[in-house]
């Protein structure tokens, strides 16, 4: 085990090379790992090849001799489809391969994978926070569920893609950590946007208002690195037409997942539920593909939000 922990190069299969998975796979290549990737997008495969990775023709081809399999997919149904079935990860990965799902899905999905896998399969759920910028820079935060010894074994590899790796507990705990974090993020983005719009409507310069709140009790991540008001922060999605970044569709999905987890555990989350409704309206207004900070430009009334079930 000690020799495996110190190993510097792994054969890695990476399934899902989109806005998050693509940069994550590229960072593994930069770190010296042999990355074999698969995605349904030809453009994504071309980018991986240009970055030094190897293109696979299918999931089975990607995982056939991998020591580690990492999946980064849009939703729970995609994860189950990738792992299960005659052409999936579980059917073709080596018995001793470590399987890591970094998608954001309900906590029951990784537990379901454990029931589908052969006994003894090494599984981790490891969703991330940090957005596309963090994926590109290799500064993601990993929230991991699974066996503690396995987490430590994989820590160096995860560290090639992120700067913080937190072990939350047993399988599924990583997803719970992620849903709690993203529920709060949705609340903060909606609230920060409201505060900025209120200030602007009353004659304040959004740069001045942002600076004051950033140094006062309203301080939060959206003000520090992801300001939703165009022109305030040069590198934020708001200053490039809300392109790239973390799509409204994905934020709405995560808020639905948090809502489901709250209902299942009988926990009241009224602010989280209101944020879910706000982003559902924003999505229905045609902004699903835009970064979620675009909520700044689409004020949702309380009546509109409350009309969402």
Phi and psi in degrees as a GROMACS rama.xvg file:
@    title "Ramachandran Plot"
@    xaxis  label "Phi"
@    yaxis  label "Psi"
@TYPE xy
-62.7913  -39.8845  UNK-2
-64.5473  -38.438  UNK-3
-66.4347  -39.4207  UNK-4
-62.035  -35.1575  UNK-5
-87.2694  -6.87438  UNK-6
-57.6281  133.983  UNK-7
-98.7785  -19.1038  UNK-8
-130.202  131.386  UNK-9
-122.514  154.637  UNK-10
-89.8432  112.578  UNK-11
-116.834  129.186  UNK-12
-96.8091  130.14  UNK-13
-121.988  114.944  UNK-14
-107.547  115.531  UNK-15
104.594  95.1052  UNK-16
-114.82  42.9041  UNK-17
-81.2724  -149.87  UNK-18
-58.9084  -31.9408  UNK-19
-97.8115  -50.4557  UNK-20
-63.5614  -37.3982  UNK-21
-58.8011  -54.0655  UNK-22
-63.731  -34.6265  UNK-23
-63.0859  -44.8996  UNK-24
-63.1649  -39.8314  UNK-25
-61.8309  -38.3121  UNK-26
-67.9108  -32.6712  UNK-27
-67.0378  -39.2556  UNK-28
-60.8213  -46.3983  UNK-29
-59.6445  -32.001  UNK-30
-80.3122  -2.30751  UNK-31
99.9223  5.91554  UNK-32
-82.1017  151.043  UNK-33
-88.2197  103.32  UNK-34
-103.46  125.838  UNK-35
-117.593  114.544  UNK-36
-114.78  155.073  UNK-37
-139.219  139.996  UNK-38
-155.147  155.731  UNK-39
-75.5675  -14.9067  UNK-40
-90.4961  122.567  UNK-41
-63.961  -36.2311  UNK-42
-62.5464  -40.6383  UNK-43
-64.4267  -39.7862  UNK-44
-67.3191  -38.5481  UNK-45
-62.7951  -41.288  UNK-46
-62.5497  -43.5104  UNK-47
-61.2132  -43.5945  UNK-48
-61.4933  -41.0812  UNK-49
-65.4718  -26.6981  UNK-50
-88.7569  -1.94199  UNK-51
106.162  2.00636  UNK-52
-85.2062  172.319  UNK-53
-107.724  136.485  UNK-54
-89.9772  130.17  UNK-55
-100.181  154.54  UNK-56
-92.1431  -10.5348  UNK-57
-164.651  170.963  UNK-58
-61.0721  -44.8899  UNK-59
-58.6115  -41.2108  UNK-60
-66.3935  -37.2096  UNK-61
-67.1924  -39.8746  UNK-62
-95.682  -3.73146  UNK-63
-56.7377  -36.3408  UNK-64
-127.551  22.6887  UNK-65
-76.1304  142.636  UNK-66
-85.8227  -28.7624  UNK-67
-134.591  134.723  UNK-68
-117.033  124.95  UNK-69
-117.892  130.62  UNK-70
-116.962  138.532  UNK-71
-137.824  94.5712  UNK-72
-127.203  162.179  UNK-73
-67.4856  -37.014  UNK-74
-154.417  171.441  UNK-75
-58.1176  -39.1059  UNK-76
-65.5591  -31.4146  UNK-77
-71.4891  -37.4034  UNK-78
-63.9802  -48.9368  UNK-79
-60.4352  -41.235  UNK-80
-64.9516  -36.7261  UNK-81
-71.4151  -33.6782  UNK-82
-88.3759  -38.353  UNK-83
-92.8606  166.493  UNK-84
93.6565  168.824  UNK-85
-66.466  -21.7294  UNK-86
-108.114  11.5116  UNK-87
-90.836  179.237  UNK-88
-58.804  -47.4541  UNK-89
-64.7613  -29.922  UNK-90
-79.158  -23.3919  UNK-91
-121.505  -15.2646  UNK-92
-71.4577  150.796  UNK-93
-62.4729  147.643  UNK-94
-57.4699  -28.7933  UNK-95
-99.2258  8.73604  UNK-96
-69.8657  146.803  UNK-97
-93.2497  126.682  UNK-98
-108.085  120.863  UNK-99
-123.933  118.602  UNK-100
-102.708  118.588  UNK-101
-103.672  8.92891  UNK-102
-68.0282  163.095  UNK-103
-102.639  111.758  UNK-104
-142.253  169.87  UNK-105
-60.3214  146.396  UNK-106
-57.0271  -24.237  UNK-107
-72.8205  -16.4935  UNK-108
-65.3431  -52.1256  UNK-109
-61.2884  -32.7683  UNK-110
-68.2817  -35.0075  UNK-111
-64.6943  -41.1433  UNK-112
-59.9769  -37.37  UNK-113
-63.0783  -34.5693  UNK-114
-75.7524  -26.3439  UNK-115
-81.8347  -28.193  UNK-116
-78.1015  160.249  UNK-117
-66.6831  149.727  UNK-118
-56.0759  137.918  UNK-119
89.8458  -3.54821  UNK-120
-62.1795  134.001  UNK-121
-83.7377  110.206  UNK-122
-125.415  138.266  UNK-123
-134.259  141.547  UNK-124
-102.026  129.092  UNK-125
-143.46  64.6044  UNK-126
-65.1141  164.976  UNK-127
-128.507  160.007  UNK-128
-131.077  149.555  UNK-129
134.503  -10.0259  UNK-130
70.0661  -175.143  UNK-131
-66.3484  -32.661  UNK-132
-64.3121  -42.6026  UNK-133
-67.2406  -35.5873  UNK-134
-64.287  -42.8375  UNK-135
-67.9233  -39.4319  UNK-136
-82.7255  -11.2159  UNK-137
73.4946  31.4698  UNK-138
-117.277  25.7675  UNK-139
-65.4094  158.175  UNK-140
-104.092  124.546  UNK-141
-98.1491  132.625  UNK-142
-114.35  111.659  UNK-143
-116.927  137.121  UNK-144
-119.48  140.607  UNK-145
141.926  -172.03  UNK-146
-60.9004  131.143  UNK-147
-60.9677  -40.8201  UNK-148
-65.635  -36.7541  UNK-149
-68.2796  -38.4263  UNK-150
-58.7273  -45.1682  UNK-151
-64.9365  -36.9318  UNK-152
-63.0831  -36.8815  UNK-153
-91.1532  -6.38424  UNK-154
-55.3917  -44.6157  UNK-155
-60.5376  -39.7483  UNK-156
-66.6922  -46.7969  UNK-157
-61.6942  -32.9162  UNK-158
-66.0885  -17.49  UNK-159
-74.5588  -13.1699  UNK-160
-115.921  -14.5069  UNK-161
-147.421  164.392  UNK-162
-104.385  -7.95417  UNK-163
-139.923  129.996  UNK-164
-126.355  114.939  UNK-165
-112.789  125.904  UNK-166
-92.294  118.313  UNK-167
-94.013  -17.606  UNK-168
142.687  -149.212  UNK-169
-70.8818  173.624  UNK-170
-52.1323  129.636  UNK-171
103.29  -19.9064  UNK-172
-66.9199  -32.0027  UNK-173
-62.1113  -41.6568  UNK-174
-65.9088  -38.7047  UNK-175
-64.2321  -41.8647  UNK-176
-57.8093  -45.1188  UNK-177
-64.7929  -42.1859  UNK-178
-66.4047  -39.0305  UNK-179
-62.7864  -44.4193  UNK-180
-62.5188  -47.0383  UNK-181
-74.0435  -27.006  UNK-182
-61.9256  -45.9075  UNK-183
-65.0938  -38.6898  UNK-184
-60.958  -42.7614  UNK-185
-61.8525  -41.8511  UNK-186
-61.994  -44.9941  UNK-187
-65.4653  -40.2459  UNK-188
-67.166  -42.7493  UNK-189
-64.2324  -42.9166  UNK-190
-68.9013  -41.1805  UNK-191
-63.0675  -41.5783  UNK-192
-62.0406  -41.0127  UNK-193
-63.6809  -43.5479  UNK-194
-63.7459  -41.5322  UNK-195
-65.5655  -43.0657  UNK-196
-64.1888  -38.4754  UNK-197
-63.0607  -44.2129  UNK-198
-64.5614  -44.9706  UNK-199
-62.1471  -40.4572  UNK-200
-63.8133  -21.2318  UNK-201
-107.68  24.4957  UNK-202
88.0898  7.7498  UNK-203
-84.6095  147.187  UNK-204
-76.0549  124.259  UNK-205
-61.4844  -27.4789  UNK-206
-68.3281  -42.9042  UNK-207
-66.4069  -46.5058  UNK-208
-60.7483  -43.2463  UNK-209
-62.3335  -42.2037  UNK-210
-63.332  -40.7092  UNK-211
-65.0054  -48.5675  UNK-212
-66.0492  -34.1075  UNK-213
-64.968  -28.1552  UNK-214
-103.021  10.8647  UNK-215
-126.325  -166.964  UNK-216
-71.364  -10.883  UNK-217
-86.7144  4.18765  UNK-218
-55.1626  135.86  UNK-219
-161.428  172.68  UNK-220
-59.9412  -38.0006  UNK-221
-63.2332  -34.2954  UNK-222
-74.8609  -34.1323  UNK-223
-76.7814  -39.8553  UNK-224
-134.974  -3.85113  UNK-225
-146.151  47.0946  UNK-226
-58.5314  129.088  UNK-227
-79.9548  -9.05159  UNK-228
-89.3736  122.961  UNK-229
-56.1425  139.539  UNK-230
87.3394  -10.1871  UNK-231
-81.5639  -40.5977  UNK-232
-129.268  115.087  UNK-233
-57.1556  -40.2225  UNK-234
-95.0611  2.77444  UNK-235
-78.0041  156.836  UNK-236
-59.3845  -30.8274  UNK-237
-62.3243  -24.9428  UNK-238
-93.4591  5.40205  UNK-239
-129.657  37.5602  UNK-240
71.5025  23.9658  UNK-241
59.5813  29.9944  UNK-242
-91.2572  157.404  UNK-243
67.4236  -156.499  UNK-244
70.4545  -144.536  UNK-245
-111.044  110.587  UNK-246
-64.9414  147.425  UNK-247
-55.4634  -38.9147  UNK-248
-55.6555  -41.0012  UNK-249
-73.6716  -38.4303  UNK-250
-63.4511  -43.624  UNK-251
-60.555  -40.1232  UNK-252
-61.9878  -47.0272  UNK-253
-64.1963  -36.6604  UNK-254
-69.2498  -33.1702  UNK-255
-66.0689  -40.5951  UNK-256
-64.0155  -41.7539  UNK-257
-63.189  -40.4819  UNK-258
-60.5287  -43.0532  UNK-259
-65.0973  -40.4486  UNK-260
-65.6655  -38.2503  UNK-261
-65.2623  -42.3323  UNK-262
-64.6292  -40.3794  UNK-263
-67.6452  -29.4384  UNK-264
-103.087  6.65321  UNK-265
57.2403  45.945  UNK-266
-112.347  130.123  UNK-267
-79.4117  124.788  UNK-268
-132.265  68.0259  UNK-269
-62.8176  -38.4354  UNK-270
-69.5055  -39.9565  UNK-271
-62.5359  -38.6845  UNK-272
-69.8606  -36.6796  UNK-273
-66.3546  -40.7169  UNK-274
-61.3822  -40.9724  UNK-275
-57.7586  -46.1467  UNK-276
-65.9493  -39.5206  UNK-277
-60.6593  -47.5088  UNK-278
-72.7273  -26.562  UNK-279
-66.4263  -40.9906  UNK-280
-64.4619  -44.9988  UNK-281
-58.1314  -42.2543  UNK-282
-64.0618  -44.9425  UNK-283
-65.0032  -23.8261  UNK-284
-79.6322  5.01434  UNK-285
98.1238  16.1457  UNK-286
-110.621  18.3833  UNK-287
-59.5236  -33.4832  UNK-288
-84.8851  -14.0103  UNK-289
-79.2655  157.456  UNK-290
-56.0255  145.808  UNK-291
-64.0731  -18.4406  UNK-292
-69.1417  -10.3708  UNK-293
-66.4966  -6.30898  UNK-294
-57.6776  -24.2211  UNK-295
-57.8561  -36.3858  UNK-296
-95.6817  6.55603  UNK-297
-135.782  70.8839  UNK-298
-55.8512  125.496  UNK-299
-103.716  124.685  UNK-300
-75.6787  159.752  UNK-301
-61.0245  -39.6764  UNK-302
-62.6867  -41.2637  UNK-303
-63.8124  -43.9728  UNK-304
-64.274  -43.9578  UNK-305
-69.1689  -18.9026  UNK-306
-75.8183  -15.243  UNK-307
-81.5328  133.305  UNK-308
